[in-house]
Amino acid sequence: MPDTVPLTRPATTQRTEHFDVLIVGAGISGVGGAYHLTKQCPGTSFVVLETQESFGGTWLTHKYPGIRSDSDLFTFGYRFKPWTGAPIATAEEILRYMGEVIEDNDLARHIRYRHGIASARWSGLDNRWTIEGTRTDTGEAFSITANFLWMCQGYYRHSEGYTPEWPGMADFKGRIVHPQTWPKDLDYKGKRVVVIGSGATAATLIPAMADDVAHITMLQRSPTFFRAARNADELADTLRKLEVDESWIHEIVRRKILHDQDVFTRRSFEEPDKVRDELLAGVRAHLGPDYDVATHFTPRYRPWRQRIAFVPDGDLFQGIRSGKASVVTGEIERFTEKGIRLESGQELEADIIVTATGFHLSALGDIAFEVDGKPLDFGQTVTYRGMMFTGVPNMAWVFGYFRASWTLRADLVADFVCRLLNHMKARQARRVEVALRPEDKDMPLLPWIDTENFNPGYVLRGMHLLPRRGDKREWQHTQDYWREKNELPAIDLDDKAFVYD
C-alpha cells in the first residue's frame, strides 16, 4: 500500500512499459484483485505496484505488540482460500496465509515492491493512465502506462499515524510512541505505560504488554463498546472432528458468521438498548459486579455507530482484573514532565505514552491525480456504489466495510471490475466512465457517509477528501454487505450510468 511519496514528477524516466491493468497496493485487496484477474480475465496483462518491501499492507507495516485481526478470518480471509486457524489471527499468520495465495497462484511475477507512485495522469487522447514514481531502494524513476487503474492501496497513510497536539508534549521526559510507527528499540519491561485511546489497537496492545510492564493504563476520553468471546469457532471445530473438507468448512462457517453478523447489525438499529445491555453484561461478566462499568465501558453512542472492538478470550479484561492494567476515563489537560494531567486534576505518571489515537485518511494513496491535465479533486466527484467516481475514467477503488470484514467487499469489487473489463472487451470499448443520468441531475449531493449512521474520528477528520454521495443506492457506499452481495453482481453494465467510448 503506497505511503506518502514526493508529488513532483521524476526528472528522468526509463522506458515506459504498458499493461492492461495496474493494481496499486499489494495488501489484502491488491493480492485478491490479482488472483481474480488471473481467474476471471485470463490473458489480461497486469502489474501490482507496492511501496513496501513485501506484500501484506497493514499486516506488514504495523509492528506493535500483539498485532492481530479485529475481524474473524473466515470472513476476513478470501472466499477462495480456506482459513484453517483460530478466528482471530496474528499478523504473522495472516502474512503466511497471503503468501500461500501468492505462491499457489503464481502471483509473485506480477508484483513489484519498493515502487512508490508519485502521480497518475489520464489522457483522453490515448485512453490510458500514465503512472510515474520512484523505486525506493534504488532511487530510479519509473513510468508505466495502463488502460485501467485499480486502486487497492487502503485508506490511511502508512508513514505516520494521527496524534493530536496536546499542551506540554515537549515537557514530557519519557517517550511518546504511536503504534503505527512502533520503534524496534522500545523497551517497556518494568515501565509505567499509558495508552491513550480505547479502540481495537489499544485493546490489542494492553493485554500484549501487561505481563511485562510495571503497570499499563488505558486512558480514554470516552468509552468504547467491546465484544468478548472465545477465540475459537465451535461449528468449525465440530466439522473438523467429522473430517469435513476444509473448503466446505470455510464456506459453511463463513455463511454462519455472516448470518449472525447480519442479525446483530440489524438488532443494533432496531433495538439498540437491548444490544447495549447485552454488550455491557458481557463486560460485567469478565470484570465482576463491583467494577464501574457505567463510567469506563458505557459509550455515549448507540452500538455500531463506531466499530465494535472484539476481545478474544477476554484478554483485555483479564489484564484489568489482575491489576496489571487499569482504565481511566477523562479529558487530557496537558502533558507534564512525569506524564499526563487530566482536567479533573488527576495526574498519570508514565515512562512511556502510547498514542493509539488513530490514523490519517488517505483516500487515493497521496498520489497526485490528473484527468486530461486538470488536478483531480476527489472530494468533488460523486461515488458510484463506492467503486467508481464521476469524471474519473477507467478506474475502480476498493474501500471495504466498517461493520463486516474488509475482504468481503474486496472480493465483490474484484468480481465487478473483472466483469466490467470483460464487458468493455466485448464492446470493444477503450474507456468507461460513470456519469449522473438525466434522472439523477437534481439529486441532492451529501457527504460520503451519514455521520448519524457511522462516525469514527478518522472519517470525520477526512470527510472533505472523500467523494460525495446521492440519495439513491447507486450513488452511495452503503456499507451493507448483506444487500451488496446480491446487488453488485446484478449491476447492469449497460445502464445509462455507464458511458463507454
N, C-alpha and C positions, 0 to 999 in steps of 0.2 A: 504494500500500500504506500503510495508516494508521500514523502514528507515535504516540508517547505523546501523549494529549490529556487535559485535566483530566477527572477522573471525576465531577465534580459536574454535575448536570443544569442546563442553561441556565435562567436565571431567567424569560425570556420566549421564546416561540417565535412564528414566523409561522404562517400557515395550514398545516395538515398535508396533505401530498399522499399519495396511495396508489398502490402498484404491485403487480403480481402477484409480481414477484421483485426483490429488491435484492441487487446484487453488491457486495461490499466489496473494493475494490482494482482498479486499472487496470494491473496488471503483466501478466506473460505469461499467468497463469491467468485473470485477470479479463477481459482482452481476448478470450482464447479462449472463455471462457464466454459473453460477449456474442454472439460470432459464432455459436456453436452454438445459442443461444436463438433467434436470428433464423431459422436454417435448420430447426431441428427442432421448434420450438414457435411457429410463426407466429401472430401475434395476441396473444402474451403481452406485457403491458406490463412494462417493467423499467427500472431505473436503475442506473448504476455510480457509486459514490462513491469518490473518491480524495483523499487528504490532500495529495499533492504538486501542483505547478503543472501537471504534464503526465503523460502515460502513461509506462510503462516500468519502474516499480518499481526494482529493483536497478540496472538499466542507466541509469536517470536519476539516482539519488541518489549512486551511487559515482563519484567524480571522480579517483581516484588514477591515477598514470601507468600507461599500458599496459593499462587495464582491458579484459578480453576474456572470452569464454566459456571455461568449463572442460569443456564438452561440445560435440560436433560439432553444427553447425546443421542437418544433415539429420535428426537426431532431436530436437534442442532446438527446431528450428522446428516450426511447426504441420504436422499431416499434410495439411491442405488448402491450404497455401501453399508452393509450391516454393521451395527455397533455391538460389540460383544463384552464391553466392560461395565463398570458401575455407571449409573445415570449421570452423576456429576463427575466430570473428569478433570485431571490436571492439564496444564498447558503442554507438558511433555507427552501425555497420552494423546492429546488432540493433534499435535505435530506428527506423532508417529502414524496416526490414522490418515492424515492428509498426505504424508509421504507415501503410504501404501497406494492411495488413489493415483498419485503421480507416477509411481513405478509401474503399477498394474496396467495403466492405460497409456504408457509411453508418452507422458506429457512433458517430461523434462526438456526434451529437444525444442519445445515451443517457448520455454520460459527464459527470459534474460534478466538476471539480477543486477543490482547496483546501477540501474538505469533511472536517473532522476529526470522527470519530464518538466520542462520549463514552460512550453507553450503548445497549444493545439489550435491550428488555423484551418477553417473550412473555406474552400474555394468553390463557388458555384459554377465557375467556368470549367473546372476539371472534375467536379463532383467527387471530391476526395478531401480527406484531412491530411494535414502535414503536422507531424509531431516532432518537436525538436527538444533536445535536452543534453545532459552531460552524464557520462559514466562516472560514478562516484569513486571508483577505485583507480582509474587512470587519468581522469580529467578530460578525456577525449569527448568531443562533441559528436552527437549522432543526429540523424534525420531519417524519419520513416514516414511514408505515406500509406494511407489505408482508406478503403472505401467506407468502412463502418467503424465507429468508435464505441466500445463497450466499457463504461465506467464502473469498475468494481473495486474502487480504492478505499471504500469505507466512508466514514462520516466524521472523523475527527483528526486533528493534527497530531501526528506521532512525535514530532520533535519536541513538543512541550505540552504540559498539562495546564489546566486552569487553576490558578491560585489567586484568590482575592488579595488586595492590598490592605493590610491592617496596620494601624499606627504602631510604631515601635518595633517592627520586624527586624530592623537593623540593630536594635539593642540586645536581642536575644543572643546569649553566649553559647548556646548549643547549636545543633544542626537542624536546618529545615529541609525536608525532603518531600518531593512529590512522587507518588507511586509509579507514575508513568515513566519517570527517569530515575529509577532506583539505583543508587550508587553501589558498585561492586564491593567497595571497601567499607560499607557501613556495618559497624559492629554494635549491635544493640543488646548484647548479653549483659545482664545485670543493670541495664539502664532504665530510667523512667521515661516512658514514651506517651505522648498524647497524639491521638489520631483525630484530626478534625474531619468530620463527615460521618454519615451513617448509612451509606448506600452499600452496594454489593462489594465494592473494593474494601471498605472498612470492615465489613462482615467477614471478609476473607483474611485480611491482614491480622486482625486481632487474635483469632484462635491460633493462627500460624506462629505468632510471635510470643504468645502469652507464657509459654513454659520457660522461655529464655530470658525474659526481661524481669526487672525488679517489680515493675507494675506497668500496666498499659491502660490508658483511659480513652474511651470513645467520647469525644466532645461533639455534641450536635446542637445546632440551632433549634431544630425541631425534630420530632421522632419520625421514623420510617416504619412501614409495615414489613413484617418478616413472616416467612413460612418455614417451619422446621419439619423435617421428615427424615426417615432413614435413607441413606444413600444406597438404595437397592430397589429393585422392582420385583415384587412377588410374582407377577404374571410371567416375567421373563425367566425368573429362577425356576418356576414350575415347568414352563415349556422346555427348558434345558434339561431338567430331570427326565422329561419324557422323550428326550433326544430328538426334538423337533429341529428341522434345519434352521440355521441361523438367519437365513434370508426371510423365512416365514416368521420367525420370532421378531425380527426387526420390524416387519410390516404390521404384524398384529399388535405389538406393544406400542408402536408409533401411533396407530389408529386409536388405541385405547387412551393413550395420554392426550391426544388431540381432542378426543371426545370429552374427557374430563376437564381439560382446559377451557373448552367451549362452554361447558356448563358453569364452571366457576366464573368465567368472564361475564357471562350473561347475568348471573346472580349478583355480581358486584355492582351492576347497574340497576337491576330490578329490586334487589333487597340489600342495599349497601350496609344497613345497620346490622343485619344478621351476619353478613360476611365479616364485617369489622369485629363483631363479638366473637366469632369463631377464631379469627386470627389472633385476637388478644388472649383468648382462652388457651391457645397453643403456646403462647409466650409464658403465661402463668403456670402452665403445666411443667415448664422447664425451670422457672425461677422461683416458684413457690408463691403461696398466697400473701406473704408479707412484703414481697417486692413491690416497689412503687411503679407499677406498670402504667398507671394513669399519666404520670409525668414523663417517663422515659420511652414508652413504647406505644403511645396512643397518638397517632398523627392527627393533624388538623384537617386533612383532606379525606375524601372517601377512597375505599380500596380501588386500585388500578388507575387512579389519576396520575400516579407516578409508578414506576416499575417496582414490583414487589420482590425484595431480595430473598433468595432461597438460602436456608441454612442447613446444609447436610448434617444429619445426625445431631443437630442442635449444638454444634461445636462452639458457636459464639456464646451461647447461654451457659455452656459448661465452664467456660473461662470466667464468666461473671460469678457463677455460683461458687467457684473455687476461691474467689477473692483475688486472683491474679489480674483480673480485668474489672473495670467499672465503667459506668455510663454517667456522664454529666450533661445536663441539658441547660443551655443558656446562651446568651449573646456575648460575643467577644468584645471587650472594651479596647484592649491593646495587648501587644506582646510586651514582656518585660525582660530584664536580664536573665531571670530564672525560669521564665515560662510564659504563661498567659493569664491575664487578669480579666475576669468576666464583669459584666455590668452589675452583677449582684455584689461585687466586691471580692468574691472568691478568687483565689489565685491557685492555678495548677502549675506546680513545679515540674520541669521536664529537662531531660538531657537531649531528647530528640523530639521534634514536632513533625508529624507526617500530615501533609495537606491532601487528604483524599477528597478533594473538592470538585472533581470533575475534569472536563476537558474542553478544548476549543473546537467548535463545529467547523468542519472544513468540507463544504458541500461538493466542491469539484477538485479536491486534492491540491489546492493552492496552485493550480495551473492557470496560466493566462490564456483565456479562450478568445478567439476572434471568429466572427462569421462574416465572410466577404469584406474583410478589412475593418469591421466595427467590433470593438470590445464587447464581449457578451456579458450582460448584466443578468445573471441567473435569477435574481430576485424579481425581475420584470417579466419573466416567462410564466406561462400557465402550465401546470403539470397535467399530463395525460396518464392517469392512474399511477402516478409516481414512478413512471418508467421512461417517458419521453416528454419533450417540452416544446411549446410553440416557438417557432423561429430558430430551432436548432436541428438541422438536417442530420440524418444518418447517425444518430447517437441514442444509446439506451443507458440507463442509470440504475444501479441496484441500491435500494435502501430497504432494509428488512423491516421486521415487525418489532414493536415495543412489547406487546403482550403475548407473543409467541416467539419461537426461535427464528433468528435472522435467516438461517439457511432455508427455511420453508419458502420464503419469498425469493431467495436467490435461485432456487430450483424453478419456481413458477416464472420468474422473469427470463431465465435461460430458455425455457420452453417457448415463451413468447418471441424472444429475439431470434431463435432458430427458425421458428415458423415464419417470422417476418422476412428473414433473409431468403428462405426458400420461396416465399411468395414474390419477393422482388425479382428473384431469378426467373421465376415462371412468367412474370410480366415483362421481363427484360427492362426493368426499371433500374436506374442508377442512383436514384435519390428518393427518399421518403421523408416527409415532414408532417407533424401533426399541426392542425390549424383549427381554430374555432369555426364551427359550422354556422350557417345563417341563423339557425335556431338558438345558437349559443351567444350571439353577438351582444345581447342585452343582459346576459347572465352576470349577477354580482360576483366580483372577484374578492376573495377573502384570503387571510393569512394561510400559510401552508397547512397548519393544523389547528383544530379548535382547542384552545387552551383550557376550556371548561371540561374537555374530554381527557386531555393529557398535557401535562405542563412541566416536564423536567427542566432544570435550570439551563442546561446546555441548549435546549431548543429555544427557550425564551431569549437567551442571550444572542442566539444566531438566527432568529426568525427572519431578519432582513436579508440574509444570504440565501434563503430558500425560495423556491418558486411559489407562485400564488395558486389558489385552488378556486374552482367554481362551486356552484350549489348542486351540480349533477355528479353522479357517481363516476362518470367517465373522466371528469376533470378534478378528481380527488385522489389522494393517497389515503385509503380508508383505514389501514391498519387492521383489517378484518380478514384474517386468513380463511376463516370458515365460509365466507362468501366468495372471496377471491379465488379459492381453489377451483370453483366452478365457473366464475365469471371470466377470469383471464384466458383460460383455454377456449372460451366461446366467443372471444372478440372477433368481430367481423372485420377482417383486414381490408375490405373494400368499402368500409363505412366512409362517409364524407369527411370524417375527422382525419383520414389519412390522404395526403396529397403526394402523388407519385410523379416522377419525371424520368 
